[in-house]
Amino acid sequence: MTKISLFAAAAALCIVHRTARAQEVMKTGPCMDYKPVPIELVGHLERVDFPGDPTYVDREGKERTQPGYYLRIAHPTCTTAAGSYVAHTDVTLFEMVLDSTTLAAVRPMVDKEVTVRGTLLPATGGHHNAPVLLVPVLPVLLYMSNP
């Protein structure tokens, strides 16, 4: 077998394994670890506007909302406690942590079924609306699962 065909076979095996692993976690898989362990989730990408802090007003004096982007998965999963990070059970909603670059990539995929690669963090403070945060990993942020 040539080096090229051996490389192609290894790459195909990696893709199959990664897809099988994502499906395994989505069904009844083991609890997921927090950062730095990368994960891959399949779900529905949603944008939700929550009421903002009463002191958040726009130029016209209207109260601003706090938009958030979330990945909703079909089957509940869980996270493993680690250090000061607490375990969570029955998690179906992940709040995405986005910067301006990842936000630009996410916006066109709202209301679509997507696969997201990233790392997990527990939600902290009063500004999070889901128990677990999903930080997308670059360069491959996300892609449509069913085009």
Backbone as CSV, one residue per row, in Angstrom:
resi,resn,N_x,N_y,N_z,CA_x,CA_y,CA_z,C_x,C_y,C_z
1,MET,0.854,-1.179,0.000,0.000,0.000,0.000,0.894,1.234,0.000
2,THR,0.603,2.203,-0.844,1.415,3.411,-0.925,1.145,4.320,0.253
3,LYS,2.047,5.287,0.469,1.863,6.235,1.570,0.588,7.038,1.395
4,ILE,0.275,7.422,0.144,-0.920,8.226,-0.116,-2.182,7.431,0.203
5,SER,-2.266,6.191,-0.252,-3.473,5.404,0.012,-3.577,5.050,1.496
6,LEU,-2.442,4.870,2.177,-2.456,4.609,3.611,-2.969,5.845,4.354
7,PHE,-2.511,7.021,3.907,-2.984,8.264,4.509,-4.488,8.438,4.278
8,ALA,-4.961,8.162,3.060,-6.387,8.293,2.738,-7.212,7.334,3.591
9,ALA,-6.736,6.118,3.780,-7.459,5.142,4.603,-7.524,5.609,6.057
10,ALA,-6.415,6.147,6.561,-6.398,6.647,7.939,-7.342,7.828,8.100
11,ALA,-7.358,8.737,7.117,-8.248,9.896,7.172,-9.703,9.459,7.141
12,ALA,-10.033,8.485,6.300,-11.412,7.978,6.221,-11.815,7.346,7.538
13,LEU,-10.915,6.583,8.153,-11.202,5.952,9.434,-11.440,7.009,10.503
14,CYS,-10.645,8.075,10.483,-10.805,9.160,11.446,-12.165,9.830,11.288
15,ILE,-12.585,10.074,10.061,-13.882,10.706,9.808,-15.007,9.800,10.281
16,VAL,-14.925,8.520,9.965,-15.961,7.571,10.402,-15.997,7.499,11.917
17,HIS,-14.823,7.427,12.553,-14.765,7.355,14.011,-15.363,8.613,14.639
18,ARG,-15.002,9.782,14.090,-15.481,11.037,14.645,-17.001,11.128,14.527
19,THR,-17.550,10.735,13.389,-19.000,10.765,13.194,-19.676,9.776,14.135
20,ALA,-19.116,8.573,14.239,-19.686,7.569,15.137,-19.624,8.052,16.574
21,ARG,-18.535,8.716,16.959,-18.385,9.225,18.325,-19.415,10.306,18.612
22,ALA,-19.639,11.212,17.658,-20.640,12.264,17.849,-22.017,11.648,18.012
23,GLN,-22.338,10.644,17.206,-23.640,9.991,17.315,-23.748,9.227,18.624
24,GLU,-22.643,8.609,19.065,-22.653,7.866,20.328,-22.952,8.802,21.488
25,VAL,-22.278,9.957,21.524,-22.511,10.916,22.591,-23.942,11.429,22.540
26,MET,-24.476,11.609,21.335,-25.824,12.141,21.204,-26.872,11.140,21.667
27,LYS,-26.613,9.865,21.575,-27.618,8.872,21.958,-27.588,8.653,23.471
28,THR,-26.661,7.884,23.938,-26.617,7.588,25.362,-25.193,7.574,25.864
29,GLY,-24.317,8.251,25.147,-22.892,8.173,25.407,-22.504,8.601,26.809
30,PRO,-21.228,8.451,27.096,-20.715,8.831,28.408,-20.800,10.340,28.595
31,CYS,-20.672,10.754,29.840,-20.679,12.195,30.110,-19.478,12.846,29.437
32,MET,-19.652,14.081,29.026,-18.606,14.811,28.322,-17.746,15.580,29.318
33,ASP,-16.468,15.741,28.979,-15.528,16.472,29.817,-15.501,17.935,29.414
34,TYR,-15.154,18.770,30.398,-14.978,20.189,30.125,-13.648,20.443,29.438
35,LYS,-13.432,21.680,29.032,-12.223,22.142,28.380,-11.009,21.567,29.093
36,PRO,-9.974,21.126,28.449,-9.606,21.330,27.069,-9.995,20.186,26.133
37,VAL,-10.787,19.228,26.600,-11.147,18.080,25.772,-12.129,18.525,24.689
38,PRO,-11.760,18.413,23.389,-12.685,18.828,22.331,-13.818,17.829,22.165
39,ILE,-14.993,18.336,21.832,-16.170,17.489,21.603,-16.800,17.894,20.270
40,GLU,-17.738,17.111,19.818,-18.484,17.410,18.593,-19.949,17.110,18.880
41,LEU,-20.808,18.098,18.665,-22.239,17.950,18.927,-23.045,18.245,17.673
42,VAL,-24.127,17.506,17.514,-25.065,17.719,16.409,-26.359,18.241,17.020
43,GLY,-26.871,19.333,16.470,-28.100,19.883,17.007,-28.661,21.003,16.155
44,HIS,-29.700,21.632,16.689,-30.405,22.723,16.015,-29.863,24.039,16.561
45,LEU,-29.377,24.909,15.664,-28.827,26.192,16.075,-29.951,27.212,16.208
46,GLU,-30.029,27.859,17.365,-31.111,28.817,17.645,-30.539,30.148,18.093
47,ARG,-31.264,31.227,17.763,-30.965,32.539,18.321,-32.135,32.895,19.214
48,VAL,-31.851,33.287,20.442,-32.891,33.657,21.401,-32.544,35.029,21.960
49,ASP,-33.536,35.915,22.026,-33.349,37.238,22.619,-33.948,37.239,24.016
50,PHE,-33.107,37.491,25.008,-33.555,37.559,26.395,-33.647,39.019,26.817
51,PRO,-34.503,39.320,27.782,-34.564,40.697,28.276,-33.198,41.106,28.814
52,GLY,-32.800,42.319,28.488,-31.508,42.810,28.957,-31.631,43.431,30.329
53,ASP,-30.504,43.800,30.874,-30.451,44.514,32.134,-31.211,45.830,31.956
54,PRO,-31.972,46.264,32.944,-32.731,47.521,32.801,-31.859,48.728,32.457
55,THR,-30.565,48.655,32.744,-29.698,49.796,32.431,-29.204,49.757,30.991
56,TYR,-29.495,48.669,30.259,-29.084,48.579,28.851,-30.136,49.258,27.996
57,VAL,-29.833,50.441,27.495,-30.784,51.157,26.644,-30.081,51.590,25.373
58,ASP,-30.857,51.691,24.291,-30.279,52.157,23.045,-30.381,53.680,22.983
59,ARG,-30.035,54.253,21.860,-30.024,55.712,21.737,-31.401,56.343,21.886
60,GLU,-32.449,55.585,21.550,-33.809,56.116,21.677,-34.369,55.902,23.080
61,GLY,-33.576,55.321,23.976,-34.033,55.091,25.341,-34.810,53.796,25.525
62,LYS,-34.854,52.947,24.491,-35.558,51.666,24.597,-34.633,50.632,25.227
63,GLU,-35.231,49.752,26.015,-34.453,48.691,26.646,-33.949,47.719,25.587
64,ARG,-32.678,47.382,25.652,-32.095,46.445,24.693,-32.193,45.016,25.205
65,THR,-32.315,44.101,24.267,-32.321,42.688,24.624,-30.901,42.143,24.530
66,GLN,-30.702,40.968,25.114,-29.428,40.281,25.024,-29.608,39.068,24.130
67,PRO,-29.128,39.136,22.883,-29.262,37.983,21.998,-28.266,36.896,22.390
68,GLY,-28.675,35.658,22.219,-27.793,34.535,22.492,-27.956,33.479,21.418
69,TYR,-26.900,32.752,21.158,-26.930,31.663,20.174,-26.741,30.358,20.924
70,TYR,-27.619,29.413,20.622,-27.672,28.161,21.387,-27.728,26.965,20.451
71,LEU,-27.151,25.874,20.907,-27.261,24.606,20.201,-28.146,23.703,21.044
72,ARG,-29.251,23.259,20.439,-30.190,22.361,21.134,-30.018,20.960,20.540
73,ILE,-29.652,20.003,21.395,-29.448,18.635,20.931,-30.697,17.801,21.215
74,ALA,-30.879,16.742,20.446,-32.092,15.928,20.533,-32.131,15.026,21.760
75,HIS,-30.987,14.513,22.171,-30.939,13.566,23.283,-30.126,14.158,24.425
76,PRO,-30.656,14.140,25.643,-29.931,14.720,26.783,-28.580,14.039,26.992
77,THR,-27.627,14.830,27.439,-26.298,14.323,27.762,-25.904,14.873,29.125
78,CYS,-24.685,14.625,29.537,-24.224,15.095,30.846,-22.767,15.524,30.749
79,THR,-22.312,16.238,31.788,-20.915,16.638,31.861,-20.307,16.059,33.128
80,THR,-19.005,15.886,33.117,-18.271,15.322,34.237,-17.699,16.448,35.092
81,ALA,-17.813,16.317,36.404,-17.227,17.305,37.307,-15.710,17.243,37.200
82,ALA,-15.072,18.418,37.270,-13.614,18.486,37.227,-13.159,19.730,37.964
83,GLY,-12.397,19.556,39.022,-11.938,20.702,39.802,-13.120,21.490,40.341
84,SER,-13.184,22.773,40.000,-14.303,23.607,40.456,-15.508,23.539,39.516
85,TYR,-15.375,22.798,38.419,-16.480,22.664,37.456,-17.445,21.583,37.938
86,VAL,-18.720,21.928,38.020,-19.719,20.980,38.506,-20.253,20.107,37.370
87,ALA,-20.740,18.942,37.742,-21.352,18.037,36.763,-22.780,18.499,36.490
88,HIS,-23.239,18.260,35.276,-24.626,18.554,34.905,-25.221,17.308,34.262
89,THR,-26.515,17.103,34.485,-27.215,15.977,33.863,-28.355,16.514,33.011
90,ASP,-28.842,15.700,32.108,-29.983,16.047,31.248,-29.794,17.357,30.498
91,VAL,-28.611,17.585,29.967,-28.312,18.810,29.231,-28.748,18.644,27.777
92,THR,-29.592,19.552,27.314,-30.004,19.561,25.903,-29.737,20.912,25.239
93,LEU,-29.396,21.930,26.036,-29.182,23.268,25.507,-27.797,23.767,25.903
94,PHE,-27.021,24.206,24.900,-25.681,24.721,25.108,-25.635,26.154,24.610
95,GLU,-25.182,27.067,25.470,-25.013,28.459,25.051,-23.655,28.594,24.370
96,MET,-23.655,29.167,23.179,-22.414,29.299,22.425,-21.691,30.586,22.805
97,VAL,-20.389,30.468,23.025,-19.545,31.612,23.346,-18.884,32.044,22.044
98,LEU,-19.257,33.231,21.565,-18.838,33.671,20.236,-18.127,35.013,20.287
99,ASP,-17.083,35.141,19.484,-16.464,36.448,19.285,-16.976,36.969,17.940
100,SER,-16.509,38.100,17.473,-17.047,38.682,16.237,-16.809,37.774,15.033
101,THR,-15.699,37.054,14.998,-15.405,36.169,13.867,-16.338,34.963,13.851
102,THR,-16.478,34.311,15.001,-17.350,33.132,15.047,-18.816,33.521,14.934
103,LEU,-19.185,34.705,15.429,-20.564,35.175,15.289,-20.930,35.343,13.820
104,ALA,-20.024,35.890,13.030,-20.281,36.064,11.595,-20.489,34.713,10.905
105,ALA,-19.794,33.679,11.360,-19.952,32.350,10.771,-21.242,31.677,11.224
106,VAL,-21.691,31.982,12.427,-22.876,31.337,12.999,-24.180,31.917,12.453
107,ARG,-24.251,33.223,12.308,-25.513,33.881,11.918,-26.232,33.228,10.739
108,PRO,-25.566,32.903,9.626,-26.284,32.321,8.485,-26.822,30.908,8.743
109,MET,-26.377,30.276,9.830,-26.786,28.894,10.089,-27.898,28.776,11.130
110,VAL,-28.418,29.906,11.588,-29.509,29.878,12.569,-30.708,29.135,11.972
111,ASP,-31.364,28.352,12.798,-32.528,27.533,12.432,-32.164,26.379,11.503
112,LYS,-30.916,25.958,11.553,-30.477,24.812,10.756,-29.892,23.747,11.678
113,GLU,-29.874,22.527,11.190,-29.223,21.423,11.887,-27.736,21.513,11.566
114,VAL,-26.889,21.605,12.605,-25.455,21.785,12.401,-24.658,20.842,13.299
115,THR,-23.417,20.672,12.947,-22.461,19.976,13.797,-21.443,21.010,14.252
116,VAL,-21.217,21.079,15.548,-20.293,22.063,16.105,-19.179,21.340,16.840
117,ARG,-17.949,21.711,16.532,-16.791,21.213,17.272,-16.357,22.294,18.235
118,GLY,-16.048,21.906,19.457,-15.605,22.892,20.421,-15.262,22.287,21.754
119,THR,-15.167,23.161,22.750,-14.910,22.725,24.116,-16.032,23.246,25.006
120,LEU,-16.184,22.630,26.156,-17.268,22.976,27.073,-16.744,23.674,28.317
121,LEU,-17.554,24.593,28.836,-17.302,25.261,30.106,-18.622,25.315,30.862
122,PRO,-18.593,25.296,32.194,-19.842,25.469,32.929,-20.244,26.942,32.907
123,ALA,-21.536,27.197,32.917,-22.020,28.576,32.960,-21.717,29.170,34.335
124,THR,-21.340,30.423,34.344,-21.077,31.114,35.608,-21.733,32.480,35.544
125,GLY,-22.112,33.006,36.670,-22.696,34.341,36.702,-24.137,34.353,36.233
126,GLY,-24.738,35.525,36.277,-26.147,35.667,35.951,-26.463,35.928,34.498
127,HIS,-25.457,36.038,33.648,-25.728,36.372,32.250,-25.865,35.165,31.340
128,HIS,-25.699,33.970,31.860,-25.826,32.779,31.025,-27.221,32.195,31.157
129,ASN,-27.732,31.679,30.049,-29.098,31.153,30.028,-29.144,29.656,29.744
130,ALA,-28.018,28.987,29.839,-27.930,27.530,29.698,-26.862,27.068,30.695
131,PRO,-26.966,25.842,31.194,-26.023,25.388,32.220,-24.605,25.139,31.714
132,VAL,-24.467,24.890,30.405,-23.157,24.568,29.836,-22.892,25.472,28.638
133,LEU,-21.667,25.984,28.562,-21.250,26.848,27.459,-20.470,26.020,26.450
134,LEU,-20.657,26.334,25.174,-19.958,25.667,24.087,-19.088,26.703,23.380
135,VAL,-17.768,26.488,23.415,-16.818,27.399,22.778,-16.361,26.741,21.480
136,PRO,-16.824,27.233,20.321,-16.434,26.623,19.048,-14.930,26.678,18.822
137,VAL,-14.390,25.626,18.199,-12.969,25.535,17.894,-12.754,25.915,16.441
138,LEU,-11.781,26.766,16.198,-11.425,27.153,14.840,-10.291,26.260,14.356
139,PRO,-10.065,26.080,13.062,-10.685,26.779,11.955,-12.027,26.210,11.544
140,VAL,-12.320,24.947,11.831,-13.608,24.386,11.429,-14.582,24.656,12.566
141,LEU,-15.387,25.693,12.405,-16.307,26.097,13.456,-17.526,25.199,13.482
142,LEU,-18.239,25.148,12.382,-19.441,24.325,12.306,-19.787,24.118,10.865
143,TYR,-20.612,23.122,10.621,-21.065,22.857,9.256,-22.441,22.229,9.317
144,MET,-23.205,22.426,8.250,-24.556,21.895,8.219,-24.513,20.382,8.202
145,SER,-25.330,19.761,9.050,-25.360,18.309,9.111,-26.107,17.711,7.952
146,ASN,-27.231,18.317,7.594,-28.060,17.843,6.486,-28.308,18.995,5.540
147,PRO,-27.491,19.145,4.480,-27.640,20.303,3.585,-28.992,20.350,2.902
